Structures are given as structure tokens and as C-alpha cells.
Amino acid sequence: MKKQSRSWKIVSMIELLAYVGLTILIFLRKTDGAGVYQSPTLKVITWGILTAFFFVLLVIQLLWAWLAQR
């Protein structure tokens, strides 16, 4: 169980770093991959989509932890 807990923490830290890194990227870039100017509104929409994706990952991870404890 100890090894599983350590793996869980490592995966959680990787997810957190990915979220923070992508959030910084979204708010610092001036154009997206297609060359479209990123207005503040588009940045917030993109960040909202990213947040929703990571929220789904969080729910799955918590559900998995809950089922593993049963």
C-alpha cells in the first residue's frame, strides 16, 4: 500500500504541474497554434476548457481512490 500511495502522489504532482504550466502558457501567449490573436476573452474560455478537463481527471482519480479503499 505504501508504494501505491507514493505513486499516487507522484501522479497527482505531475497533473498539478501540467495544469499550472498549461495555465501559464495560455495566459502568456499572444497567438494560438493557428496564428489567431488570443484576446482576454478567448484566454478565459480556453482556460475554462482546460479546467473542466482537469476537473474530470480529478473526479476520476477520487472515484478510483474511493473504490480502492472499499
C-alpha positions as CSV (number, residue, x, y, z in Angstrom):
1,M,0.0,0.0,0.0
2,K,2.9,2.3,0.7
3,K,4.2,2.0,-2.9
4,Q,0.8,2.7,-4.2
5,S,0.4,5.8,-2.1
6,R,3.8,7.1,-3.3
7,S,2.8,6.5,-6.9
8,W,-0.5,8.3,-6.3
9,K,1.3,11.4,-5.0
10,I,3.7,11.4,-8.0
11,V,0.9,11.2,-10.5
12,S,-1.0,14.0,-8.6
13,M,2.1,16.2,-8.7
14,I,2.5,15.6,-12.4
15,E,-1.1,16.5,-13.0
16,L,-0.8,19.7,-10.9
17,L,2.4,20.8,-12.7
18,A,0.8,20.1,-16.1
19,Y,-2.2,22.2,-15.1
20,V,-0.1,25.1,-13.8
21,G,2.2,25.0,-16.8
22,L,-0.6,25.0,-19.3
23,T,-2.4,27.8,-17.4
24,I,0.7,29.9,-17.6
25,L,1.1,29.1,-21.3
26,I,-2.5,30.1,-22.0
27,F,-2.2,33.5,-20.4
28,L,1.2,34.4,-21.7
29,R,0.8,33.5,-25.4
30,K,-0.3,36.2,-27.8
31,T,-1.4,33.8,-30.6
32,D,-2.5,30.2,-30.7
33,G,-1.1,27.5,-33.0
34,A,-3.3,28.6,-35.9
35,G,-1.9,32.2,-35.6
36,V,-5.2,33.6,-34.2
37,Y,-4.8,36.5,-31.8
38,Q,-5.8,35.5,-28.3
39,S,-8.0,38.1,-26.7
40,P,-8.5,38.1,-22.9
41,T,-12.0,36.5,-23.6
42,L,-10.5,33.7,-25.6
43,K,-7.9,33.1,-23.0
44,V,-10.5,32.7,-20.3
45,I,-12.6,30.4,-22.5
46,T,-9.5,28.2,-23.2
47,W,-8.6,28.2,-19.5
48,G,-12.2,27.2,-18.6
49,I,-12.0,24.2,-21.0
50,L,-8.6,23.2,-19.6
51,T,-10.0,23.5,-16.0
52,A,-13.0,21.4,-17.0
53,F,-10.7,18.7,-18.4
54,F,-8.6,18.6,-15.2
55,F,-11.8,18.6,-13.1
56,V,-12.9,15.4,-14.9
57,L,-9.5,13.9,-14.2
58,L,-9.8,14.8,-10.5
59,V,-13.2,13.2,-10.3
60,I,-11.9,10.0,-11.9
61,Q,-8.9,10.0,-9.6
62,L,-11.1,10.5,-6.4
63,L,-13.5,7.8,-7.6
64,W,-10.7,5.4,-8.2
65,A,-9.3,6.2,-4.7
66,W,-12.7,5.6,-3.1
67,L,-13.1,2.3,-4.9
68,A,-9.6,1.2,-4.0
69,Q,-10.4,1.7,-0.3
70,R,-13.5,-0.4,-0.4
